[in-house]
Amino acid sequence: MSLHEEISAKYCVIERDGRTLVQIDTYGRTSREMPGKISQSFQLDRTGAERLVKILKAAFDL
């Protein structure tokens, strides 16, 4: 596995239908054909956030 270049990302918290979601949008490299366009977008609900926190704690011995 190779290391990736640093990229820009933004997040927002969404409240919809009684659920809270965190959406993270990544923007890719500035050299891409359409800079500033969202490259990937993913949403985490509480369960997904708990899983991600567990992974990060284990990986970084937090």
PDBQT receptor file of N, H, CA, C and O in Angstrom, charges set to zero:
ATOM      1  N   MET A   1       0.851  -1.168   0.000  1.00  0.00    +0.000 N 
ATOM      2  CA  MET A   1       0.000   0.000   0.000  1.00  0.00    +0.000 C 
ATOM      3  C   MET A   1       0.897   1.231   0.000  1.00  0.00    +0.000 C 
ATOM      4  O   MET A   1       1.863   1.298   0.760  1.00  0.00    +0.000 OA
ATOM      5  N   SER A   2       0.584   2.193  -0.841  1.00  0.00    +0.000 N 
ATOM      6  H   SER A   2      -0.201   2.138  -1.458  1.00  0.00    +0.000 HD
ATOM      7  CA  SER A   2       1.367   3.428  -0.892  1.00  0.00    +0.000 C 
ATOM      8  C   SER A   2       0.637   4.538  -0.143  1.00  0.00    +0.000 C 
ATOM      9  O   SER A   2      -0.583   4.504   0.012  1.00  0.00    +0.000 OA
ATOM     10  N   LEU A   3       1.402   5.512   0.313  1.00  0.00    +0.000 N 
ATOM     11  H   LEU A   3       2.393   5.540   0.187  1.00  0.00    +0.000 HD
ATOM     12  CA  LEU A   3       0.811   6.659   0.992  1.00  0.00    +0.000 C 
ATOM     13  C   LEU A   3       0.154   7.573  -0.030  1.00  0.00    +0.000 C 
ATOM     14  O   LEU A   3       0.651   7.730  -1.145  1.00  0.00    +0.000 OA
ATOM     15  N   HIS A   4      -0.939   8.160   0.347  1.00  0.00    +0.000 N 
ATOM     16  H   HIS A   4      -1.343   8.032   1.253  1.00  0.00    +0.000 HD
ATOM     17  CA  HIS A   4      -1.659   9.077  -0.527  1.00  0.00    +0.000 C 
ATOM     18  C   HIS A   4      -1.211  10.502  -0.252  1.00  0.00    +0.000 C 
ATOM     19  O   HIS A   4      -0.679  10.804   0.816  1.00  0.00    +0.000 OA
ATOM     20  N   GLU A   5      -1.430  11.369  -1.224  1.00  0.00    +0.000 N 
ATOM     21  H   GLU A   5      -1.862  11.123  -2.092  1.00  0.00    +0.000 HD
ATOM     22  CA  GLU A   5      -1.171  12.790  -1.033  1.00  0.00    +0.000 C 
ATOM     23  C   GLU A   5      -2.214  13.369  -0.082  1.00  0.00    +0.000 C 
ATOM     24  O   GLU A   5      -3.330  12.860   0.019  1.00  0.00    +0.000 OA
ATOM     25  N   GLU A   6      -1.837  14.434   0.610  1.00  0.00    +0.000 N 
ATOM     26  H   GLU A   6      -0.931  14.848   0.528  1.00  0.00    +0.000 HD
ATOM     27  CA  GLU A   6      -2.795  15.127   1.469  1.00  0.00    +0.000 C 
ATOM     28  C   GLU A   6      -3.827  15.819   0.584  1.00  0.00    +0.000 C 
ATOM     29  O   GLU A   6      -3.491  16.397  -0.450  1.00  0.00    +0.000 OA
ATOM     30  N   ILE A   7      -5.071  15.751   1.001  1.00  0.00    +0.000 N 
ATOM     31  H   ILE A   7      -5.344  15.281   1.840  1.00  0.00    +0.000 HD
ATOM     32  CA  ILE A   7      -6.162  16.375   0.249  1.00  0.00    +0.000 C 
ATOM     33  C   ILE A   7      -7.018  17.195   1.203  1.00  0.00    +0.000 C 
ATOM     34  O   ILE A   7      -6.869  17.102   2.421  1.00  0.00    +0.000 OA
ATOM     35  N   SER A   8      -7.899  17.985   0.650  1.00  0.00    +0.000 N 
ATOM     36  H   SER A   8      -8.020  18.061  -0.340  1.00  0.00    +0.000 HD
ATOM     37  CA  SER A   8      -8.822  18.779   1.456  1.00  0.00    +0.000 C 
ATOM     38  C   SER A   8     -10.081  17.979   1.743  1.00  0.00    +0.000 C 
ATOM     39  O   SER A   8     -10.505  17.148   0.940  1.00  0.00    +0.000 OA
ATOM     40  N   ALA A   9     -10.664  18.240   2.893  1.00  0.00    +0.000 N 
ATOM     41  H   ALA A   9     -10.319  18.914   3.545  1.00  0.00    +0.000 HD
ATOM     42  CA  ALA A   9     -11.929  17.601   3.264  1.00  0.00    +0.000 C 
ATOM     43  C   ALA A   9     -12.718  18.559   4.142  1.00  0.00    +0.000 C 
ATOM     44  O   ALA A   9     -12.145  19.379   4.860  1.00  0.00    +0.000 OA
ATOM     45  N   LYS A  10     -14.015  18.446   4.078  1.00  0.00    +0.000 N 
ATOM     46  H   LYS A  10     -14.480  17.780   3.495  1.00  0.00    +0.000 HD
ATOM     47  CA  LYS A  10     -14.910  19.227   4.937  1.00  0.00    +0.000 C 
ATOM     48  C   LYS A  10     -15.945  18.278   5.508  1.00  0.00    +0.000 C 
ATOM     49  O   LYS A  10     -16.228  17.227   4.933  1.00  0.00    +0.000 OA
ATOM     50  N   TYR A  11     -16.501  18.656   6.638  1.00  0.00    +0.000 N 
ATOM     51  H   TYR A  11     -16.271  19.510   7.105  1.00  0.00    +0.000 HD
ATOM     52  CA  TYR A  11     -17.560  17.837   7.227  1.00  0.00    +0.000 C 
ATOM     53  C   TYR A  11     -18.712  18.725   7.653  1.00  0.00    +0.000 C 
ATOM     54  O   TYR A  11     -18.547  19.926   7.862  1.00  0.00    +0.000 OA
ATOM     55  N   CYS A  12     -19.870  18.122   7.777  1.00  0.00    +0.000 N 
ATOM     56  H   CYS A  12     -20.005  17.145   7.607  1.00  0.00    +0.000 HD
ATOM     57  CA  CYS A  12     -21.033  18.812   8.318  1.00  0.00    +0.000 C 
ATOM     58  C   CYS A  12     -21.864  17.804   9.101  1.00  0.00    +0.000 C 
ATOM     59  O   CYS A  12     -21.795  16.598   8.864  1.00  0.00    +0.000 OA
ATOM     60  N   VAL A  13     -22.642  18.318  10.030  1.00  0.00    +0.000 N 
ATOM     61  H   VAL A  13     -22.698  19.298  10.223  1.00  0.00    +0.000 HD
ATOM     62  CA  VAL A  13     -23.538  17.493  10.835  1.00  0.00    +0.000 C 
ATOM     63  C   VAL A  13     -24.946  17.710  10.302  1.00  0.00    +0.000 C 
ATOM     64  O   VAL A  13     -25.403  18.844  10.162  1.00  0.00    +0.000 OA
ATOM     65  N   ILE A  14     -25.617  16.621  10.010  1.00  0.00    +0.000 N 
ATOM     66  H   ILE A  14     -25.246  15.700  10.124  1.00  0.00    +0.000 HD
ATOM     67  CA  ILE A  14     -26.947  16.667   9.407  1.00  0.00    +0.000 C 
ATOM     68  C   ILE A  14     -27.952  16.059  10.378  1.00  0.00    +0.000 C 
ATOM     69  O   ILE A  14     -27.718  14.982  10.927  1.00  0.00    +0.000 OA
ATOM     70  N   GLU A  15     -29.054  16.737  10.587  1.00  0.00    +0.000 N 
ATOM     71  H   GLU A  15     -29.244  17.612  10.142  1.00  0.00    +0.000 HD
ATOM     72  CA  GLU A  15     -30.175  16.213  11.372  1.00  0.00    +0.000 C 
ATOM     73  C   GLU A  15     -31.312  15.945  10.392  1.00  0.00    +0.000 C 
ATOM     74  O   GLU A  15     -31.809  16.873   9.754  1.00  0.00    +0.000 OA
ATOM     75  N   ARG A  16     -31.725  14.693  10.267  1.00  0.00    +0.000 N 
ATOM     76  H   ARG A  16     -31.321  13.939  10.786  1.00  0.00    +0.000 HD
ATOM     77  CA  ARG A  16     -32.786  14.366   9.328  1.00  0.00    +0.000 C 
ATOM     78  C   ARG A  16     -33.613  13.209   9.860  1.00  0.00    +0.000 C 
ATOM     79  O   ARG A  16     -33.067  12.170  10.232  1.00  0.00    +0.000 OA
ATOM     80  N   ASP A  17     -34.915  13.383   9.896  1.00  0.00    +0.000 N 
ATOM     81  H   ASP A  17     -35.358  14.227   9.594  1.00  0.00    +0.000 HD
ATOM     82  CA  ASP A  17     -35.833  12.327  10.330  1.00  0.00    +0.000 C 
ATOM     83  C   ASP A  17     -35.466  11.776  11.707  1.00  0.00    +0.000 C 
ATOM     84  O   ASP A  17     -35.559  10.573  11.949  1.00  0.00    +0.000 OA
ATOM     85  N   GLY A  18     -35.047  12.667  12.603  1.00  0.00    +0.000 N 
ATOM     86  H   GLY A  18     -34.971  13.645  12.406  1.00  0.00    +0.000 HD
ATOM     87  CA  GLY A  18     -34.700  12.253  13.960  1.00  0.00    +0.000 C 
ATOM     88  C   GLY A  18     -33.340  11.588  14.087  1.00  0.00    +0.000 C 
ATOM     89  O   GLY A  18     -32.990  11.096  15.159  1.00  0.00    +0.000 OA
ATOM     90  N   ARG A  19     -32.575  11.567  13.015  1.00  0.00    +0.000 N 
ATOM     91  H   ARG A  19     -32.860  11.967  12.144  1.00  0.00    +0.000 HD
ATOM     92  CA  ARG A  19     -31.243  10.948  13.032  1.00  0.00    +0.000 C 
ATOM     93  C   ARG A  19     -30.177  12.021  12.866  1.00  0.00    +0.000 C 
ATOM     94  O   ARG A  19     -30.387  13.025  12.186  1.00  0.00    +0.000 OA
ATOM     95  N   THR A  20     -29.044  11.795  13.492  1.00  0.00    +0.000 N 
ATOM     96  H   THR A  20     -28.874  10.980  14.045  1.00  0.00    +0.000 HD
ATOM     97  CA  THR A  20     -27.888  12.660  13.319  1.00  0.00    +0.000 C 
ATOM     98  C   THR A  20     -26.860  11.916  12.478  1.00  0.00    +0.000 C 
ATOM     99  O   THR A  20     -26.525  10.766  12.759  1.00  0.00    +0.000 OA
ATOM    100  N   LEU A  21     -26.371  12.582  11.456  1.00  0.00    +0.000 N 
ATOM    101  H   LEU A  21     -26.644  13.517  11.228  1.00  0.00    +0.000 HD
ATOM    102  CA  LEU A  21     -25.346  12.016  10.579  1.00  0.00    +0.000 C 
ATOM    103  C   LEU A  21     -24.195  13.006  10.461  1.00  0.00    +0.000 C 
ATOM    104  O   LEU A  21     -24.405  14.218  10.483  1.00  0.00    +0.000 OA
ATOM    105  N   VAL A  22     -22.996  12.493  10.336  1.00  0.00    +0.000 N 
ATOM    106  H   VAL A  22     -22.825  11.508  10.317  1.00  0.00    +0.000 HD
ATOM    107  CA  VAL A  22     -21.840  13.313   9.997  1.00  0.00    +0.000 C 
ATOM    108  C   VAL A  22     -21.473  12.970   8.561  1.00  0.00    +0.000 C 
ATOM    109  O   VAL A  22     -21.242  11.808   8.229  1.00  0.00    +0.000 OA
ATOM    110  N   GLN A  23     -21.423  13.990   7.717  1.00  0.00    +0.000 N 
ATOM    111  H   GLN A  23     -21.610  14.934   7.988  1.00  0.00    +0.000 HD
ATOM    112  CA  GLN A  23     -21.042  13.783   6.323  1.00  0.00    +0.000 C 
ATOM    113  C   GLN A  23     -19.654  14.358   6.110  1.00  0.00    +0.000 C 
ATOM    114  O   GLN A  23     -19.387  15.498   6.490  1.00  0.00    +0.000 OA
ATOM    115  N   ILE A  24     -18.771  13.577   5.505  1.00  0.00    +0.000 N 
ATOM    116  H   ILE A  24     -18.988  12.651   5.196  1.00  0.00    +0.000 HD
ATOM    117  CA  ILE A  24     -17.416  14.013   5.193  1.00  0.00    +0.000 C 
ATOM    118  C   ILE A  24     -17.262  14.000   3.677  1.00  0.00    +0.000 C 
ATOM    119  O   ILE A  24     -17.487  12.981   3.024  1.00  0.00    +0.000 OA
ATOM    120  N   ASP A  25     -16.873  15.155   3.128  1.00  0.00    +0.000 N 
ATOM    121  H   ASP A  25     -16.690  15.982   3.658  1.00  0.00    +0.000 HD
ATOM    122  CA  ASP A  25     -16.651  15.300   1.696  1.00  0.00    +0.000 C 
ATOM    123  C   ASP A  25     -15.159  15.503   1.452  1.00  0.00    +0.000 C 
ATOM    124  O   ASP A  25     -14.533  16.342   2.100  1.00  0.00    +0.000 OA
ATOM    125  N   THR A  26     -14.586  14.739   0.522  1.00  0.00    +0.000 N 
ATOM    126  H   THR A  26     -15.095  14.057  -0.004  1.00  0.00    +0.000 HD
ATOM    127  CA  THR A  26     -13.185  14.925   0.153  1.00  0.00    +0.000 C 
ATOM    128  C   THR A  26     -13.127  15.540  -1.244  1.00  0.00    +0.000 C 
ATOM    129  O   THR A  26     -14.022  15.339  -2.065  1.00  0.00    +0.000 OA
ATOM    130  N   TYR A  27     -12.060  16.289  -1.494  1.00  0.00    +0.000 N 
ATOM    131  H   TYR A  27     -11.333  16.452  -0.827  1.00  0.00    +0.000 HD
ATOM    132  CA  TYR A  27     -11.972  17.067  -2.728  1.00  0.00    +0.000 C 
ATOM    133  C   TYR A  27     -10.848  16.664  -3.665  1.00  0.00    +0.000 C 
ATOM    134  O   TYR A  27     -10.698  17.274  -4.723  1.00  0.00    +0.000 OA
ATOM    135  N   GLY A  28     -10.057  15.667  -3.320  1.00  0.00    +0.000 N 
ATOM    136  H   GLY A  28     -10.179  15.171  -2.460  1.00  0.00    +0.000 HD
ATOM    137  CA  GLY A  28      -9.008  15.204  -4.227  1.00  0.00    +0.000 C 
ATOM    138  C   GLY A  28      -7.888  16.216  -4.408  1.00  0.00    +0.000 C 
ATOM    139  O   GLY A  28      -7.841  17.246  -3.736  1.00  0.00    +0.000 OA
ATOM    140  N   ARG A  29      -7.001  15.902  -5.315  1.00  0.00    +0.000 N 
ATOM    141  H   ARG A  29      -7.039  15.065  -5.861  1.00  0.00    +0.000 HD
ATOM    142  CA  ARG A  29      -5.835  16.751  -5.565  1.00  0.00    +0.000 C 
ATOM    143  C   ARG A  29      -6.219  18.044  -6.276  1.00  0.00    +0.000 C 
ATOM    144  O   ARG A  29      -7.184  18.086  -7.039  1.00  0.00    +0.000 OA
ATOM    145  N   THR A  30      -5.455  19.086  -6.013  1.00  0.00    +0.000 N 
ATOM    146  H   THR A  30      -4.671  19.052  -5.392  1.00  0.00    +0.000 HD
ATOM    147  CA  THR A  30      -5.708  20.368  -6.678  1.00  0.00    +0.000 C 
ATOM    148  C   THR A  30      -5.375  20.312  -8.160  1.00  0.00    +0.000 C 
ATOM    149  O   THR A  30      -5.831  21.158  -8.928  1.00  0.00    +0.000 OA
ATOM    150  N   SER A  31      -4.585  19.326  -8.572  1.00  0.00    +0.000 N 
ATOM    151  H   SER A  31      -4.214  18.639  -7.948  1.00  0.00    +0.000 HD
ATOM    152  CA  SER A  31      -4.181  19.210  -9.977  1.00  0.00    +0.000 C 
ATOM    153  C   SER A  31      -5.205  18.459 -10.833  1.00  0.00    +0.000 C 
ATOM    154  O   SER A  31      -4.999  18.284 -12.034  1.00  0.00    +0.000 OA
ATOM    155  N   ARG A  32      -6.291  18.022 -10.230  1.00  0.00    +0.000 N 
ATOM    156  H   ARG A  32      -6.458  18.164  -9.254  1.00  0.00    +0.000 HD
ATOM    157  CA  ARG A  32      -7.270  17.243 -10.991  1.00  0.00    +0.000 C 
ATOM    158  C   ARG A  32      -7.979  18.106 -12.029  1.00  0.00    +0.000 C 
ATOM    159  O   ARG A  32      -7.889  19.333 -11.995  1.00  0.00    +0.000 OA
ATOM    160  N   GLU A  33      -8.671  17.468 -12.932  1.00  0.00    +0.000 N 
ATOM    161  H   GLU A  33      -8.744  16.471 -12.959  1.00  0.00    +0.000 HD
ATOM    162  CA  GLU A  33      -9.317  18.171 -14.043  1.00  0.00    +0.000 C 
ATOM    163  C   GLU A  33     -10.333  19.207 -13.565  1.00  0.00    +0.000 C 
ATOM    164  O   GLU A  33     -10.418  20.296 -14.133  1.00  0.00    +0.000 OA
ATOM    165  N   MET A  34     -11.098  18.879 -12.533  1.00  0.00    +0.000 N 
ATOM    166  H   MET A  34     -11.028  17.995 -12.071  1.00  0.00    +0.000 HD
ATOM    167  CA  MET A  34     -12.101  19.807 -11.996  1.00  0.00    +0.000 C 
ATOM    168  C   MET A  34     -11.811  20.057 -10.514  1.00  0.00    +0.000 C 
ATOM    169  O   MET A  34     -12.480  19.489  -9.650  1.00  0.00    +0.000 OA
ATOM    170  N   PRO A  35     -10.812  20.909 -10.212  1.00  0.00    +0.000 N 
ATOM    171  CA  PRO A  35     -10.490  21.170  -8.806  1.00  0.00    +0.000 C 
ATOM    172  C   PRO A  35     -11.690  21.780  -8.079  1.00  0.00    +0.000 C 
ATOM    173  O   PRO A  35     -12.455  22.548  -8.662  1.00  0.00    +0.000 OA
ATOM    174  N   GLY A  36     -11.843  21.431  -6.815  1.00  0.00    +0.000 N 
ATOM    175  H   GLY A  36     -11.221  20.806  -6.341  1.00  0.00    +0.000 HD
ATOM    176  CA  GLY A  36     -12.953  21.954  -6.028  1.00  0.00    +0.000 C 
ATOM    177  C   GLY A  36     -14.202  21.096  -6.087  1.00  0.00    +0.000 C 
ATOM    178  O   GLY A  36     -15.129  21.304  -5.304  1.00  0.00    +0.000 OA
ATOM    179  N   LYS A  37     -14.245  20.137  -6.999  1.00  0.00    +0.000 N 
ATOM    180  H   LYS A  37     -13.492  19.968  -7.635  1.00  0.00    +0.000 HD
ATOM    181  CA  LYS A  37     -15.396  19.235  -7.100  1.00  0.00    +0.000 C 
ATOM    182  C   LYS A  37     -15.232  18.115  -6.072  1.00  0.00    +0.000 C 
ATOM    183  O   LYS A  37     -14.135  17.588  -5.888  1.00  0.00    +0.000 OA
ATOM    184  N   ILE A  38     -16.325  17.759  -5.410  1.00  0.00    +0.000 N 
ATOM    185  H   ILE A  38     -17.216  18.187  -5.560  1.00  0.00    +0.000 HD
ATOM    186  CA  ILE A  38     -16.274  16.689  -4.414  1.00  0.00    +0.000 C 
ATOM    187  C   ILE A  38     -15.858  15.392  -5.089  1.00  0.00    +0.000 C 
ATOM    188  O   ILE A  38     -16.413  14.993  -6.113  1.00  0.00    +0.000 OA
ATOM    189  N   SER A  39     -14.869  14.746  -4.488  1.00  0.00    +0.000 N 
ATOM    190  H   SER A  39     -14.419  15.069  -3.656  1.00  0.00    +0.000 HD
ATOM    191  CA  SER A  39     -14.368  13.482  -5.010  1.00  0.00    +0.000 C 
ATOM    192  C   SER A  39     -15.135  12.309  -4.414  1.00  0.00    +0.000 C 
ATOM    193  O   SER A  39     -15.593  11.417  -5.129  1.00  0.00    +0.000 OA
ATOM    194  N   GLN A  40     -15.266  12.329  -3.096  1.00  0.00    +0.000 N 
ATOM    195  H   GLN A  40     -14.894  13.054  -2.515  1.00  0.00    +0.000 HD
ATOM    196  CA  GLN A  40     -16.022  11.292  -2.391  1.00  0.00    +0.000 C 
ATOM    197  C   GLN A  40     -16.806  11.945  -1.268  1.00  0.00    +0.000 C 
ATOM    198  O   GLN A  40     -16.416  12.987  -0.741  1.00  0.00    +0.000 OA
ATOM    199  N   SER A  41     -17.899  11.326  -0.915  1.00  0.00    +0.000 N 
ATOM    200  H   SER A  41     -18.216  10.480  -1.343  1.00  0.00    +0.000 HD
ATOM    201  CA  SER A  41     -18.731  11.796   0.180  1.00  0.00    +0.000 C 
ATOM    202  C   SER A  41     -19.226  10.577   0.938  1.00  0.00    +0.000 C 
ATOM    203  O   SER A  41     -19.735   9.630   0.340  1.00  0.00    +0.000 OA
ATOM    204  N   PHE A  42     -19.074  10.602   2.258  1.00  0.00    +0.000 N 
ATOM    205  H   PHE A  42     -18.660  11.372   2.745  1.00  0.00    +0.000 HD
ATOM    206  CA  PHE A  42     -19.643   9.498   3.024  1.00  0.00    +0.000 C 
ATOM    207  C   PHE A  42     -20.287  10.014   4.289  1.00  0.00    +0.000 C 
ATOM    208  O   PHE A  42     -19.915  11.065   4.811  1.00  0.00    +0.000 OA
ATOM    209  N   GLN A  43     -21.254   9.266   4.773  1.00  0.00    +0.000 N 
ATOM    210  H   GLN A  43     -21.556   8.413   4.349  1.00  0.00    +0.000 HD
ATOM    211  CA  GLN A  43     -22.028   9.641   5.948  1.00  0.00    +0.000 C 
ATOM    212  C   GLN A  43     -21.895   8.572   7.017  1.00  0.00    +0.000 C 
ATOM    213  O   GLN A  43     -21.909   7.374   6.734  1.00  0.00    +0.000 OA
ATOM    214  N   LEU A  44     -21.766   9.035   8.250  1.00  0.00    +0.000 N 
ATOM    215  H   LEU A  44     -21.755  10.008   8.481  1.00  0.00    +0.000 HD
ATOM    216  CA  LEU A  44     -21.707   8.134   9.399  1.00  0.00    +0.000 C 
ATOM    217  C   LEU A  44     -22.885   8.419  10.313  1.00  0.00    +0.000 C 
ATOM    218  O   LEU A  44     -23.126   9.567  10.687  1.00  0.00    +0.000 OA
ATOM    219  N   ASP A  45     -23.616   7.375  10.670  1.00  0.00    +0.000 N 
ATOM    220  H   ASP A  45     -23.420   6.443  10.366  1.00  0.00    +0.000 HD
ATOM    221  CA  ASP A  45     -24.610   7.506  11.726  1.00  0.00    +0.000 C 
ATOM    222  C   ASP A  45     -23.912   7.149  13.039  1.00  0.00    +0.000 C 
ATOM    223  O   ASP A  45     -22.698   6.948  13.055  1.00  0.00    +0.000 OA
ATOM    224  N   ARG A  46     -24.648   7.069  14.116  1.00  0.00    +0.000 N 
ATOM    225  H   ARG A  46     -25.635   7.233  14.103  1.00  0.00    +0.000 HD
ATOM    226  CA  ARG A  46     -24.034   6.794  15.416  1.00  0.00    +0.000 C 
ATOM    227  C   ARG A  46     -23.263   5.471  15.414  1.00  0.00    +0.000 C 
ATOM    228  O   ARG A  46     -22.148   5.394  15.931  1.00  0.00    +0.000 OA
ATOM    229  N   THR A  47     -23.859   4.443  14.834  1.00  0.00    +0.000 N 
ATOM    230  H   THR A  47     -24.765   4.505  14.414  1.00  0.00    +0.000 HD
ATOM    231  CA  THR A  47     -23.203   3.135  14.803  1.00  0.00    +0.000 C 
ATOM    232  C   THR A  47     -21.899   3.194  14.014  1.00  0.00    +0.000 C 
ATOM    233  O   THR A  47     -20.879   2.664  14.455  1.00  0.00    +0.000 OA
ATOM    234  N   GLY A  48     -21.931   3.833  12.862  1.00  0.00    +0.000 N 
ATOM    235  H   GLY A  48     -22.759   4.264  12.504  1.00  0.00    +0.000 HD
ATOM    236  CA  GLY A  48     -20.727   3.975  12.055  1.00  0.00    +0.000 C 
ATOM    237  C   GLY A  48     -19.655   4.786  12.765  1.00  0.00    +0.000 C 
ATOM    238  O   GLY A  48     -18.470   4.464  12.689  1.00  0.00    +0.000 OA
ATOM    239  N   ALA A  49     -20.079   5.847  13.462  1.00  0.00    +0.000 N 
ATOM    240  H   ALA A  49     -21.042   6.109  13.524  1.00  0.00    +0.000 HD
ATOM    241  CA  ALA A  49     -19.131   6.675  14.211  1.00  0.00    +0.000 C 
ATOM    242  C   ALA A  49     -18.485   5.875  15.339  1.00  0.00    +0.000 C 
ATOM    243  O   ALA A  49     -17.281   5.985  15.571  1.00  0.00    +0.000 OA
ATOM    244  N   GLU A  50     -19.281   5.075  16.036  1.00  0.00    +0.000 N 
ATOM    245  H   GLU A  50     -20.259   4.986  15.847  1.00  0.00    +0.000 HD
ATOM    246  CA  GLU A  50     -18.735   4.240  17.114  1.00  0.00    +0.000 C 
ATOM    247  C   GLU A  50     -17.708   3.249  16.566  1.00  0.00    +0.000 C 
ATOM    248  O   GLU A  50     -16.668   3.023  17.184  1.00  0.00    +0.000 OA
ATOM    249  N   ARG A  51     -17.998   2.669  15.423  1.00  0.00    +0.000 N 
ATOM    250  H   ARG A  51     -18.843   2.853  14.921  1.00  0.00    +0.000 HD
ATOM    251  CA  ARG A  51     -17.051   1.724  14.800  1.00  0.00    +0.000 C 
ATOM    252  C   ARG A  51     -15.758   2.424  14.397  1.00  0.00    +0.000 C 
ATOM    253  O   ARG A  51     -14.665   1.897  14.606  1.00  0.00    +0.000 OA
ATOM    254  N   LEU A  52     -15.892   3.618  13.815  1.00  0.00    +0.000 N 
ATOM    255  H   LEU A  52     -16.779   4.046  13.645  1.00  0.00    +0.000 HD
ATOM    256  CA  LEU A  52     -14.706   4.363  13.403  1.00  0.00    +0.000 C 
ATOM    257  C   LEU A  52     -13.857   4.762  14.607  1.00  0.00    +0.000 C 
ATOM    258  O   LEU A  52     -12.631   4.654  14.562  1.00  0.00    +0.000 OA
ATOM    259  N   VAL A  53     -14.491   5.218  15.672  1.00  0.00    +0.000 N 
ATOM    260  H   VAL A  53     -15.486   5.306  15.709  1.00  0.00    +0.000 HD
ATOM    261  CA  VAL A  53     -13.759   5.575  16.894  1.00  0.00    +0.000 C 
ATOM    262  C   VAL A  53     -13.011   4.361  17.433  1.00  0.00    +0.000 C 
ATOM    263  O   VAL A  53     -11.860   4.477  17.852  1.00  0.00    +0.000 OA
ATOM    264  N   LYS A  54     -13.653   3.207  17.423  1.00  0.00    +0.000 N 
ATOM    265  H   LYS A  54     -14.589   3.112  17.082  1.00  0.00    +0.000 HD
ATOM    266  CA  LYS A  54     -13.013   1.975  17.900  1.00  0.00    +0.000 C 
ATOM    267  C   LYS A  54     -11.776   1.643  17.061  1.00  0.00    +0.000 C 
ATOM    268  O   LYS A  54     -10.734   1.277  17.605  1.00  0.00    +0.000 OA
ATOM    269  N   ILE A  55     -11.892   1.770  15.754  1.00  0.00    +0.000 N 
ATOM    270  H   ILE A  55     -12.739   2.067  15.312  1.00  0.00    +0.000 HD
ATOM    271  CA  ILE A  55     -10.763   1.510  14.858  1.00  0.00    +0.000 C 
ATOM    272  C   ILE A  55      -9.620   2.482  15.138  1.00  0.00    +0.000 C 
ATOM    273  O   ILE A  55      -8.463   2.071  15.236  1.00  0.00    +0.000 OA
ATOM    274  N   LEU A  56      -9.941   3.771  15.268  1.00  0.00    +0.000 N 
ATOM    275  H   LEU A  56     -10.881   4.105  15.188  1.00  0.00    +0.000 HD
ATOM    276  CA  LEU A  56      -8.910   4.785  15.509  1.00  0.00    +0.000 C 
ATOM    277  C   LEU A  56      -8.226   4.588  16.855  1.00  0.00    +0.000 C 
ATOM    278  O   LEU A  56      -7.010   4.745  16.963  1.00  0.00    +0.000 OA
ATOM    279  N   LYS A  57      -8.996   4.248  17.876  1.00  0.00    +0.000 N 
ATOM    280  H   LYS A  57      -9.984   4.120  17.788  1.00  0.00    +0.000 HD
ATOM    281  CA  LYS A  57      -8.406   3.990  19.193  1.00  0.00    +0.000 C 
ATOM    282  C   LYS A  57      -7.426   2.827  19.135  1.00  0.00    +0.000 C 
ATOM    283  O   LYS A  57      -6.344   2.892  19.718  1.00  0.00    +0.000 OA
ATOM    284  N   ALA A  58      -7.802   1.776  18.440  1.00  0.00    +0.000 N 
ATOM    285  H   ALA A  58      -8.681   1.724  17.967  1.00  0.00    +0.000 HD
ATOM    286  CA  ALA A  58      -6.926   0.607  18.334  1.00  0.00    +0.000 C 
ATOM    287  C   ALA A  58      -5.678   0.920  17.504  1.00  0.00    +0.000 C 
ATOM    288  O   ALA A  58      -4.573   0.522  17.872  1.00  0.00    +0.000 OA
ATOM    289  N   ALA A  59      -5.849   1.617  16.406  1.00  0.00    +0.000 N 
ATOM    290  H   ALA A  59      -6.747   1.940  16.107  1.00  0.00    +0.000 HD
ATOM    291  CA  ALA A  59      -4.735   1.897  15.498  1.00  0.00    +0.000 C 
ATOM    292  C   ALA A  59      -3.697   2.824  16.115  1.00  0.00    +0.000 C 
ATOM    293  O   ALA A  59      -2.498   2.663  15.884  1.00  0.00    +0.000 OA
ATOM    294  N   PHE A  60      -4.162   3.803  16.906  1.00  0.00    +0.000 N 
ATOM    295  H   PHE A  60      -5.135   3.934  17.094  1.00  0.00    +0.000 HD
ATOM    296  CA  PHE A  60      -3.261   4.809  17.456  1.00  0.00    +0.000 C 
ATOM    297  C   PHE A  60      -3.036   4.659  18.951  1.00  0.00    +0.000 C 
ATOM    298  O   PHE A  60      -2.451   5.539  19.583  1.00  0.00    +0.000 OA
ATOM    299  N   ASP A  61      -3.499   3.545  19.525  1.00  0.00    +0.000 N 
ATOM    300  H   ASP A  61      -3.975   2.830  19.011  1.00  0.00    +0.000 HD
ATOM    301  CA  ASP A  61      -3.332   3.278  20.950  1.00  0.00    +0.000 C 
ATOM    302  C   ASP A  61      -3.785   4.467  21.798  1.00  0.00    +0.000 C 
ATOM    303  O   ASP A  61      -3.064   4.922  22.687  1.00  0.00    +0.000 OA
ATOM    304  N   LEU A  62      -4.971   4.954  21.514  1.00  0.00    +0.000 N 
ATOM    305  H   LEU A  62      -5.556   4.585  20.792  1.00  0.00    +0.000 HD
ATOM    306  CA  LEU A  62      -5.523   6.118  22.226  1.00  0.00    +0.000 C 
ATOM    307  C   LEU A  62      -6.236   5.710  23.498  1.00  0.00    +0.000 C 
ATOM    308  O   LEU A  62      -6.757   6.565  24.215  1.00  0.00    +0.000 OA
TER     309      LEU A  62
